[in-house]
Amino acid sequence: MQGAEAFAGFVEGGCEGDEFDGFKVINRVVNPEGANGWAIVESANHQNIWKWSNIWVDNFGVEIEVTPVLTDQEFLSVHKEIATTNN
């Protein structure tokens, strides 16, 4: 419950730290019953993800899994580039 109270305070306080140079939380969903959640973020690098998540890891033992993904447009751009290179 300590983590839940801290997270509630974080949200009530305006989610300070969810946006800084080279990093922005796009969306976050929380599963209180499972004591977990997911965030979609834009980040210039993996270091920024560590800066953002470190407080939760250090203070509450949260486990972080990073899965890089592409938007539809990013996928199309890379797909076309790869297809051109492979032909």
C-alpha positions in Angstrom: 0.0 0.0 0.0 3.0 2.3 0.5 3.6 2.4 -3.2 -0.1 3.0 -3.9 -0.2 6.0 -1.6 3.0 7.4 -3.1 1.6 6.9 -6.6 -1.7 8.6 -5.7 0.2 11.5 -4.3 2.3 11.7 -7.4 -0.8 11.8 -9.6 -2.5 14.3 -7.4 0.6 16.5 -7.5 0.5 16.7 -11.3 2.9 13.9 -12.2 6.0 16.0 -11.9 8.8 14.4 -13.7 6.7 12.8 -16.4 8.2 15.3 -18.9 11.7 16.7 -19.3 14.1 17.3 -22.1 14.2 14.2 -24.3 11.4 12.4 -22.4 7.6 12.5 -22.2 4.9 10.2 -20.8 2.3 9.8 -23.6 -0.1 7.6 -21.6 -0.1 5.5 -18.5 -2.6 2.8 -17.3 -2.6 1.2 -13.9 -3.8 -2.2 -12.7 -4.3 -1.8 -9.0 -5.3 -5.4 -8.4 -2.2 -6.7 -10.1 0.0 -4.0 -8.5 1.4 -3.0 -11.9 0.9 -0.8 -14.9 2.2 0.3 -18.2 3.4 3.6 -19.7 3.8 4.6 -23.3 6.7 7.2 -23.4 8.7 9.1 -26.0 12.3 9.1 -25.1 15.4 10.2 -26.9 17.4 7.4 -25.2 17.2 4.6 -22.7 19.0 6.7 -20.1 16.0 9.0 -19.8 13.7 6.0 -19.1 16.0 5.1 -16.2 16.0 8.7 -14.9 12.2 8.6 -15.0 11.7 5.2 -13.4 14.5 5.2 -10.9 12.5 6.6 -8.0 10.0 3.8 -8.2 12.7 1.1 -8.6 14.8 2.4 -5.7 11.9 3.2 -3.3 9.3 0.5 -4.1 11.2 -2.3 -5.9 9.2 -1.8 -9.1 10.5 -3.9 -12.0 10.8 -2.1 -15.3 10.7 -3.8 -18.7 11.4 -1.6 -21.7 9.9 -2.6 -25.1 10.9 -0.3 -28.0 8.0 0.2 -30.4 7.3 2.2 -33.5 4.3 4.3 -34.5 2.5 3.3 -37.7 4.3 6.0 -39.6 7.7 5.1 -38.2 7.1 1.5 -39.1 6.1 2.4 -42.7 9.2 4.6 -43.1 11.6 1.9 -41.9 9.8 -0.9 -43.7 10.0 1.0 -47.0 13.7 1.8 -46.4 14.5 -1.9 -45.6 12.4 -3.1 -48.6 14.3 -0.8 -50.9 17.7 -1.9 -49.5 16.9 -5.6 -49.9 15.8 -5.3 -53.5 
